[in-house]
Amino acid sequence: MSRTYKFLSILTLFVLLTLTFTTPAHAFDGRSGDQVVIGASEVINDDLYVGANSFTLDGTVNGDVVAFAQMVTINGTVNGDFISGAQTVVVNGTVTGDIRMAGSVLFLGEKAKVGGDIVSAGYSLEVRKGSAVGRDLVFAGGQILLAGDVTRNAIVATGSFEIDGTIGGSVKAEVGEADQNQAGPPPSMYMPQSTIPVPLVKPGLTIDPAAKIGGDLEYTQTRDLNFPGGVVAGKITRTEPPTDETRSQPSVQETTSKKVMNWVFDLVRSLVTIILIGLFMLWLFPMFTKGLSEKLQAKPWHSLGWGVVAYAAFFFALLLIIFVMILTAILFGYLTLRGLSGTIIWLGILTLFALILGFVLVTSFVAKIVFGQAVGKWILVSAKSPLAEHKYWPMVIGVSIIVAVIALLTFPLIPGFLGWLMNLAIIFFGLGALWLWGRERFTKQSTVS
């Protein structure tokens, strides 16, 4: 195969991977302090990250907003998603994207408009009449008072749920018992004091006669509840909540024959995958693959030792990159070089992604291919077979053997840790061979230069 053909093949693969995995790197605007206020006339044409005690947005953000604070108030416009971890979040303005919030209280005022979904977890969610949610509402927590409009579906898991508004789609509600009395003080007593009033919603599911549900209603309850006529356009279904008896029932165990069938399927799938990738490597990178195999054959125990070192060095490198990324981002942020700070963060993320992707490919495939190539070559040389010098057969034979041995050691009737240990040892051998090969190449280049 000509070098030009190889180069075009490699370039095509690189472009496909780049288009698949990379995302555009954008800078962001960061704000911090006790009180952060974005004025009504201020427009931020970037993603906004905020860490404060109190954060108020009266202006416009043309991007996503990520806010961590005790109190967050959105009176302006967010042309993107709003993500928050806060004690109290008040939305009186417009969020064109989604709201994702975890905290104590989420409140949508009469003029609040959300273009996408609301996904929230907390003690209380109140959606006032006049507000609108453009897509779905998903909530898990203590209580919901829904008087506004939801265009699509509502999926909730809560103790108290009151519907006074309109839901265009279906409702799936896992709610507390309607006749359950409050035992002891309310949960809000143990929560941080909210800066806005929190309504008290009746336990269970309550639907106002003026409410409308355009789809089906599915709710959990031990008995049927009475709802006003005509509020639910679709089918009403009640399901029994799980009891202590159903929770304690043992899960269905797979039969021995089922386990064996899964084992055979995993064996065939793993064998075919690794052999195909090995053939591809030998086709595009014959010298690289052969060099790693020869290095492993020449220095097997050195490869094992350096493989352990390389394995540990990978995780150390991840921690180091994260530390440097955070440190430099904070430093440039204090120097008001926010654009450069955002670039550093995105470069760090892309570097982490490249390292993790490379590590997964090496440990999952390359190590087994290199080890299999070395084993197959040793077996064929010992048998004095002419196939020992073949380009592909040593790898195919060796990989077939090691995959079969690992599979036998993970057979359903054999303790699985034996196969895990062998797989880990093969990874160490392959990593070590790659380490030694790379160090030797680097040394030669340094000597030449």
N, C-alpha and C positions, 0 to 999 in steps of 0.2 A: 504494500500500500504506500502511495506517494506521501511525502510530507505535507504537501498542499491539501490533500484529501483529509489527512488526519487533523490538520489545523482547522479546516472548515468544520469538521465533525465536533471538535472540542469547542469551537466558538459558538456553534449552534446550541450545544448543550448549556453553555454558560449563559447565553442570552435567554434561553427558556427558563433556567433557574432564576435569573435576575428578574424576569417579568413575573414569575410566579411568587417569589418570596419578598422582594423588596418593596417598601412603601416610601413615598416621598418624605423627605425630612424637612419639617417646618420649624421655625423658631417659635418661641412663645413668650408671653408677657407674664412676669411673676410679680406679685404684690404680697407684702407681709406687714405686720404691725398689730397694735391693739385694735384699732378701728381703721378699716379700709373702705373708702367710699369712692365709687366711680360716678362722677357728676353727670347730670342730665345731658350736657353738651359734649361729653367725651365719647369718642368712638375708638375702639380697640380693634384693629384689623389683624388679630392673632388669637391663638388659644390663650386663655387666661387662667393662671394658677394662683390661688389665694390661700394663705394661711394666716388667720387672724382670730381675735376674740369676737369681733363683730364685722360683718361684711355686708355692704349695701351697694347694689347695682341699680343706678338710676339712668345710666347711659346705655350704649349699645356695644355688644361684643360680636364681631363677625368671626366666630370660631367657637370652640368648645370652652366651657367654664368648669374648672375643677376647684372646689372650695371646701376647706376644712376650717370650721369655726364653731363657736357656741351659738351664734345667731346669724342666719343668712337671710337677706331680704332681696328679692328680685322684683324691682319695680320697672325696669327697663326692658331691653330686648336682648335675647341670646340667640344669635343665628347659628345654632349648632346644638350640641348636647350639653346638658347640665348634670354634673356628677358631684355629689356632696356627701360628706360625712359630718353631720352637725347635730347639735341638740335640737334646734328648731330651724325649720326652713319655711319661709313665707314667699309665695309666688303671687304677685299681683300683676306681673307683666306678661311677656311672651317668650316662650322657649320653642323655637321652630323644630328642634330635634326631640330627643328623648330626655326624660328625667330619671336618673338613677340615684337613689338616696337611701342612706342608712343612718338612723338616728332616732330621736324620741318623737318629734312632732313634725308632720308635713302638712302645710295649710295652703290651699289654693283659693284665692279671693275671687270676688264676683267678676273681675275683668281678666282673670288668668286664662291664657291660651297656650296649650301644649300641642305641638304639631305631631309628635310621635307617641311613644309609649311612656307610661309611668311604671317603673319597677322600683318598689320601695319595701323596706322592712323597718318597723319601729313600733312605738306604742299607739300612736293615733294618726289617722289620715282623715282630713276634712276637705271636701271639695264643695265649695259654695255654689249656690244657684247662679247661673250666668257664665260660669267657667266652662271650658271645653277641653277634652282630651281627644286628639286626632286619631289615635289608634287604640291600643289595648291598655288596660289597667291591671297590674299584677302587684299584689300586696300580701305581706305576711306580718302579723303583729297583733296588737291588742284590740283595736276597734276601727271602724270606718263609718263616716257619715258622708254619703254620696248624694249630693243634691244637684250637682252639675251634670254635664252631658259627656258620655263616653261613646265614641263613634263605633268602636268594634266590641271586643269582648272584655269581660271582667273575670279574673281568676284570683280568688282570695282565700286565705287561711287565717281566720281571726275569731275571736270570741264573740264580738258584737258587730253586726253589719246592718246598716239602715240605708235603704235605697229610696230617695225622694226624687231623683232626676231621671234621665233617659239613658239607656244603654242600647246601642244599635244592634249589637250581636247577642251572644249567649253569655250566661252567667254560670260559673262553677264556683260554689262557695262551700268551704269546709268551715262550719261555724260552731260555736258553743251551744249548749242546750238552752232553749228558749225560756224554760222555767227554772233555770239555775239561779239560785240566790248567791249574792256576793258574800263569801265567807271571809271575814276579816276586813282590813282596810283595802281600798282600791289599789291596783298596781301602780298608779301614778304617784302614790305616796312615796314609793321607793325610787322614783325617777327624779332626775334633776328638775328643779322648778322651771316650767316653760315660761317664756316671756309673753305668750299669747294665751287667751282662755282656751281650754280644751273641753269640748262637749262631753256629756255623759250619754253613751249609747246603750240602749237596752240589749241584754244578752240575746244571742240567737240571731235570726234573720227577720227583719221587719221591712215591709214594702208599703209605701204610701199609695193611696188610691190614685194620686196624680202621676205616679211613676210609670215608665214604659220600658219593657224589655223586648227588643225586637226578635230575639232568638229563643233558645231553650233555657230553662232554669234547672240546674242540678245542685242540690244541697244535701248536706249530711245532717241527720237528726234521728233520734230514736222514735219519733212519732211524726205524723203528718202535721204540717202547719197550714193554717188558713190564710190565704192571700186574697186581696181584692180582685174581683172579676175583671178580666180584660186587660190586666197589666202585663201579662206574659203572653206573647204572640205564639210561642212555640210550645214544646212539651215540658211539663214539670215532672222531675224525677227526684225522688228521695232515696238516699243510700244510707245504710246503717253505718254509724261511725265504728271504727275498730275497737274491740273490747280487749280486756286483759287476756281472755282465752284465745282470741284470734292472734294477738301479738305473740303469745307464748308457743303457738304451734310451730313445730320444727319445719324448716324449709324442705322442699322436695329434693331428695338426694338423687344424683345421677346414677343410673345403673352401671354395672361393670362393663357391659357391652357398649354402652354409650361413651364411657370414658375411653375405651379402647379405640372406638371409631374416631373420636376427636384426636386421639394420639396419632393414629395413622394419617389423618388429614393434615395435622400440623407437621408431621415428618415429611410428607411429600411436598407440602407447600414450602417449607424451609429449604429442602434440598434443591428444588427447582429454582427458587429465587437466588440462592447463593451461587449455584452453578452458572446461571445466566449472567449474573453480575461479574463473576469470575471470567467468563468468556469475553465479556465486553471489556474488562480491564486488560486482558491479554491481547485483545485486538487493538485497542487504542494506546495502551501504555505497556508494551511488552518488556522493555528494558527496566522500567520502574518495578513492575511486579516480579520479574526475574531477580532483580537486585535485592529486593526485600527477602525473597525466598532463600537466596544464596547466603545472605547475611544471617538468617535464622539457622540455616544448616551449619554454617561455619562457627557460630557462637551462640548455641542454644541457651546455655545458662546465663551468659551475659545478657541475652535478650530478655530472659525471664526477669532478671533483677532490674534492668533498666525499664522494663515494662511496668513494674510496680511504681518506680519513680515517676514515670510519665503519667501514670494514672492519677497519682497524688498531685503532680504538678498541674494537671488540667484544672482541678477544683481550686487549687491555690490561685491559678491565673484568673479564674472567674471572680473570686473574691477581690483580687487586686484590681481588676478592671472596674468592678462596681465601686470600690473605695475611691479610686482615682476619678472616676466619672462624677461621683457625688461631690468630692472635694473641689474639683475644678469648676463644676457648675455653681456651687455655692460661692466660690471665690470670684468668678466672673460676674455672678449676680450682685455681689456687694460692690463690685467695680462698675455697676450699671451697664455692663456689656451683655445684655440679655440675649441678643441675637447670637453671640458667640457661645454663651452658656447653653442655649438650645441646640446649637450645632454639636457641641461636645457631648451632650446627652444622647443625641441621635447617633453619633459616631460610636459611642460606647455601646448602645443597644445593638447596632448592626454588627459590631465586633463580637459581642456576646452571642448573637445569633449565628454568626459564621463559625465561631469556636464550637458551639454546641452541636450545630449541624455536622461539622467535620468529625467531632468526637463520636457522634452516633453512627455515622457512616463507617468509621474505622472500626469501632468496637462491634458493630452488628454484622459487617460484611467483610471489610478488608482484612481484618485479623484472621478470620476463618479461612479466607481464600489463600492468604500467604502461608498459614500453617498447613493447610491442605496441600498446597503446592509442594512444600518441603517434605511432607509425609509421603505423598505420592511419588515424588522423585526418589526418595530413599528406598521405598518398596520396589520400584521398578529397577533401580540400579542393583539392589540386592538380588533380584530375580534375574539379572542380566538380560532384561527385556529391551529390545530396540525402541520401545515406546518411551523409554526414559528421556530421550532427547526430543520427544514430540512437543509441539508448542502447547497443546491443550490437555492431552491425556493425563499427565501427572496431576494437574490441578483437579480434573474431574474425578479421578480415582481417589485422591487424598480427601477432597471435600466430601465425597460420598461416604468415606469411612468415618470421618470425625462426626459428621451429622448423624450417621446411624448410631455411633457409640453414645453420643450425647442423648439421642432419643431413647436408646435402650436404658440409660441411667435415669431417665425421667418417665419410664413406664409406670402406669398407674399403680402397679403392685409393688413398686420399688421406691424407697425414700427419695424424694426429688432433689435433696440437697447435693447428692453425688453428681448429678448432671450439672447443677449450678456451679459446683466447684470446678469441674472440668471446663465448662464454658468460660469461667473467669480466668483459669490458667491459660487457655488459648488466647484470650484477649491480652493478657500480659505478654505472652510470647510475641504476638503480632505487633503490639505497641512498642515493645523493646526493639524489635527488628527495624521498625520505622524510625525510632529514635537514633539507633546506631547508624542506619543508612543516611539519615539527614545530617547527623553530626559529621560523618565522614565526608559527605559532599560539601558541607560548609567549610571544613578544614582544608579541603583541596582548593576551593575557590579562594580562600584567604591566602593560601600559600602562593597561588598563581598571581593574585593581585599584589 
